[in-house]
Amino acid sequence: MIQALKIGNAAQQRAEITILKTLAYFDIFDYPLTELEIKNFGGHFLDENEFRSVIRKLIFVKAIFRISEFYSLRDDLSMAKKRAEGNRRAQELIPRAIQIGAFLYKFPYIKAVAISGSLSKNYADAKADIDFFIIARSNRLWIARTFLHLFKKITFLYGRQHFYCMNYFIDEKALKIRDQNIYSAMEVVTLLPAAGPDVLREFFRVNGWTKDWLPCYEPSYAMIGTQKNYQVKTWIENFFNHQRGDKLDNFLFKWTRRRWQKKESQGRRNLKGKIMNLVTGKHFSKSDPEAFQEKIVKMYQTKVDQLKDRYPEYFTDSAI
């Protein structure tokens, strides 16, 4: 009987920690969660009865707050209103983002396209960009990226550049994401597929490490469209499929890296006023203004440490 009570207490503590840490991550973004989201993004599976019991307890002791259908570490109605409005905008914007993603797939050497950023989490503020995660063919990332960014320059003429934010490229030789932390895990599992089903399924399989951080979340393939061949795309790829393509891809990689290193040394800023930063390698390219990923990971750890100090009874050695 005593042993059963101890196990129950440990399980309850684990549930408390899971809920608090999950809400802490999204608190960084002023984003309260629904019950289903807490379960999906939690670091442990939560039994339904256990979940209900712990939620009630945490609300009773004012460790968390219920605001409408949302839960948060803060009792702030404005966050719930802001989220609801952002969700509404996202639902209007996602169909357009899927169409754009399918269009980007038509460019040479693009093997898959997914929606990333806040929109992939069903949120868009009044000035929202549409961010894309793109997978290119092996050893042709820099040709593919150059084609897309040349096209993006045209979008500036029509004020549509915010709909074509191609922030993260990898090629088929680098499907496994190198940075394995809570932030990158969250970004991977919430990607919304737009084109290239076969490659995206392989991408999610290779990045099974995300289960270490988010064991309850299942990536959705619901919006993956058909994988079509386009004649012009095929012609261009055939032209660059041999040694000339290898040389051009290497040249564009080195040229782009030098160009961005110069921008960074000059402290250049993007349109949102953030210091520009492009992290590159032969098989990947990602925009990381002001070391955003590192900043989020540190902020999350700070919030968890604050929770440990405030609620030491939850964060015991037996429960962590």
C-alpha positions in Angstrom: 0.0 0.0 0.0 2.8 2.4 0.9 4.8 1.4 -2.2 1.7 2.0 -4.4 1.2 5.5 -2.8 4.8 6.4 -3.5 4.5 5.4 -7.2 1.3 7.4 -7.4 3.0 10.4 -5.9 5.9 10.1 -8.3 3.6 9.8 -11.3 1.6 12.8 -10.1 4.8 14.9 -9.7 5.9 13.9 -13.2 2.6 15.1 -14.5 2.9 18.4 -12.6 6.4 18.9 -14.0 5.3 18.0 -17.5 2.4 20.5 -17.5 4.4 23.3 -16.0 7.4 22.9 -18.3 5.1 22.7 -21.4 3.4 25.9 -20.4 6.7 27.5 -19.6 8.0 27.0 -23.2 5.0 28.6 -24.8 5.0 31.3 -22.2 8.1 32.6 -23.9 5.8 33.5 -26.9 2.9 34.7 -24.7 0.9 31.8 -26.1 -1.5 29.9 -23.8 -2.4 26.3 -24.6 -5.5 24.1 -24.8 -5.7 20.9 -22.9 -5.0 18.9 -26.1 -1.9 21.0 -26.8 -0.5 20.5 -23.3 -0.8 16.7 -23.9 0.6 16.8 -27.4 3.6 19.0 -26.5 4.4 17.5 -23.1 7.6 15.6 -22.3 5.7 12.6 -20.9 2.5 10.7 -21.7 -0.3 11.8 -19.3 -3.1 9.5 -18.3 -6.5 11.3 -18.7 -7.6 10.9 -15.1 -4.1 11.9 -13.8 -4.1 14.9 -16.2 -7.5 16.1 -14.9 -6.5 15.7 -11.3 -3.2 17.5 -11.7 -4.7 20.4 -13.8 -7.3 21.0 -11.0 -4.6 21.0 -8.3 -2.3 23.4 -10.2 -5.2 25.8 -10.8 -6.2 25.6 -7.1 -2.8 26.5 -5.9 -2.5 29.2 -8.6 0.5 27.6 -10.3 -1.4 27.9 -13.6 -4.5 29.7 -14.7 -7.4 28.8 -16.9 -8.4 31.6 -19.3 -11.4 30.6 -21.4 -10.4 27.3 -23.0 -6.7 28.0 -22.6 -4.1 27.4 -19.8 -1.2 29.6 -18.9 1.4 30.4 -16.2 0.0 33.9 -16.2 -3.5 35.2 -15.4 -3.7 37.4 -18.4 -6.9 37.6 -20.5 -5.2 39.6 -23.2 -3.0 36.6 -24.1 -6.0 34.5 -24.8 -7.6 37.2 -26.9 -4.3 37.7 -28.8 -4.0 34.0 -29.4 -7.6 33.7 -30.7 -7.1 36.5 -33.1 -3.8 35.0 -34.3 -5.4 31.6 -34.8 -8.1 33.2 -36.9 -5.6 35.0 -39.1 -3.6 31.8 -39.5 -6.6 29.9 -40.7 -7.0 32.5 -43.4 -3.3 32.5 -44.4 -2.5 28.7 -44.3 -4.3 27.9 -47.6 -2.4 30.6 -49.4 0.9 29.3 -47.8 0.1 25.8 -49.1 -0.4 27.2 -52.6 2.9 29.1 -52.4 4.7 26.0 -51.2 3.4 24.0 -54.1 4.6 26.8 -56.4 8.1 26.8 -54.9 8.3 23.0 -55.4 8.3 23.7 -59.2 11.7 25.3 -59.0 14.8 23.2 -60.0 16.1 20.7 -57.5 13.4 21.4 -54.9 12.4 18.0 -53.4 10.1 19.1 -50.6 8.5 22.3 -49.1 6.9 22.7 -45.7 5.5 25.7 -43.8 7.5 26.7 -40.7 7.6 29.4 -38.1 4.6 30.7 -36.2 2.2 29.9 -39.0 3.0 26.2 -38.7 1.7 26.5 -35.1 -1.5 28.0 -36.3 -0.7 31.6 -35.4 -0.2 34.7 -37.4 0.1 38.3 -36.1 -0.9 41.4 -38.1 2.5 41.5 -39.8 3.0 37.8 -40.2 5.5 36.4 -42.7 5.1 33.1 -44.4 8.2 31.0 -43.6 9.3 27.9 -45.5 11.5 25.0 -44.8 12.9 23.6 -48.0 14.7 20.3 -48.9 16.8 20.3 -52.0 18.4 17.6 -54.0 21.8 16.3 -52.8 24.6 18.6 -53.7 22.3 21.1 -55.4 21.2 23.1 -52.5 23.0 26.3 -53.5 21.7 26.2 -57.1 18.2 25.6 -55.8 18.5 28.4 -53.2 19.9 30.9 -55.8 16.9 30.2 -58.2 14.5 30.8 -55.3 16.1 34.0 -54.0 16.4 35.4 -57.5 12.7 34.9 -57.8 12.2 36.5 -54.4 13.8 39.7 -55.6 11.0 40.0 -58.1 8.4 39.8 -55.2 9.9 43.0 -53.7 8.6 44.9 -56.7 5.0 43.9 -55.7 5.4 44.1 -51.9 4.9 40.3 -51.6 8.3 39.4 -50.2 6.9 38.6 -46.8 5.0 35.7 -48.4 8.2 34.1 -49.6 10.5 33.8 -46.5 12.7 30.8 -47.3 14.6 30.7 -44.1 15.9 27.1 -43.8 17.3 24.9 -46.5 18.8 21.4 -46.2 19.6 18.9 -48.9 19.0 15.2 -49.0 22.5 14.5 -47.5 21.6 16.5 -44.4 18.1 15.4 -43.5 18.9 14.9 -39.8 18.8 18.3 -38.1 22.1 18.9 -36.2 20.8 21.1 -33.4 18.8 18.7 -31.1 17.1 20.7 -28.4 13.6 21.7 -27.4 13.4 24.5 -29.9 14.5 22.5 -32.9 12.3 19.6 -31.9 9.3 21.9 -31.7 10.1 23.4 -35.1 10.5 20.0 -36.8 7.3 18.3 -35.5 5.1 21.3 -36.2 6.2 21.7 -39.9 3.1 21.8 -42.2 3.9 19.8 -45.4 3.1 21.6 -48.6 4.8 19.4 -51.3 7.1 16.5 -51.7 5.5 13.7 -49.6 8.1 11.0 -50.1 11.1 13.2 -49.0 9.1 14.7 -46.1 8.2 11.3 -44.7 11.8 10.3 -44.9 12.8 13.6 -43.2 10.4 12.9 -40.3 11.7 9.4 -40.0 15.3 10.4 -39.9 14.5 13.0 -37.2 13.0 10.5 -34.8 15.2 12.1 -32.1 12.4 14.6 -31.6 10.6 11.9 -29.6 13.2 12.4 -26.9 11.7 15.9 -26.4 8.2 15.5 -27.6 7.2 11.8 -27.3 3.4 12.5 -27.6 3.4 14.6 -30.8 2.8 13.0 -34.2 3.7 14.9 -37.4 0.8 15.4 -39.7 0.9 14.4 -43.4 -2.6 15.6 -44.0 -1.7 18.6 -46.2 1.0 16.9 -48.3 0.0 17.3 -52.0 0.9 15.1 -54.9 4.5 15.0 -56.1 4.5 16.0 -59.7 7.2 16.3 -62.3 7.4 19.6 -64.2 8.9 19.7 -67.7 10.9 23.0 -67.4 12.1 21.9 -64.0 13.3 18.6 -65.4 15.1 20.3 -68.4 17.0 22.7 -66.1 18.0 19.9 -63.8 19.2 17.8 -66.6 21.4 20.6 -67.8 23.1 21.0 -64.4 23.1 17.3 -63.5 26.8 16.7 -64.3 30.2 18.3 -63.6 29.0 21.8 -64.5 26.3 21.5 -61.8 28.9 20.4 -59.2 31.1 23.4 -60.0 28.3 25.9 -60.0 26.9 24.6 -56.7 30.3 24.9 -55.0 30.8 28.4 -56.4 27.4 29.6 -55.2 28.0 28.1 -51.8 31.4 29.9 -51.4 30.1 33.2 -52.9 27.0 33.3 -50.7 29.0 32.5 -47.6 31.5 35.3 -48.2 28.7 37.7 -49.0 26.9 37.0 -45.7 30.1 37.1 -43.7 30.6 40.6 -45.0 27.1 41.6 -44.0 27.5 40.2 -40.5 30.8 41.9 -40.0 29.1 45.2 -40.9 26.3 44.6 -38.5 23.7 44.7 -41.2 20.1 44.4 -40.2 17.1 42.8 -41.9 13.7 44.5 -42.6 12.6 43.8 -39.0 15.7 45.6 -37.6 17.4 42.4 -36.4 21.1 41.7 -36.9 21.4 39.4 -39.9 22.9 36.0 -39.5 23.1 33.1 -41.9 24.5 29.7 -40.7 25.8 27.8 -43.7 27.4 24.6 -44.8 27.6 22.7 -48.0 24.4 20.8 -47.3 22.4 23.4 -45.2 21.6 27.1 -45.0 19.5 28.7 -42.2 18.7 32.2 -41.2 19.2 32.8 -37.5 18.9 36.5 -36.8 20.4 37.5 -33.5 21.0 33.8 -32.6 17.2 33.4 -32.1 17.4 29.6 -31.4 20.1 29.9 -28.7 18.1 32.8 -27.1 14.9 30.7 -26.9 16.7 27.7 -25.4 18.3 29.9 -22.7 15.0 31.6 -22.0 13.3 28.2 -21.6 16.0 27.0 -19.2 15.6 30.2 -17.2 11.9 29.7 -16.9 12.3 26.0 -15.8 14.9 27.1 -13.2 12.4 29.7 -11.9 9.7 27.0 -11.6 12.1 24.8 -9.7 12.8 27.6 -7.2 9.1 28.5 -6.9 7.8 24.9 -6.6 10.6 22.7 -5.2 8.0 20.2 -4.0 7.2 19.3 -7.6 10.8 19.1 -8.9 12.1 16.4 -6.6 14.8 14.0 -7.7 12.4 11.1 -7.8 10.0 12.9 -10.2 12.4 14.5 -12.7 
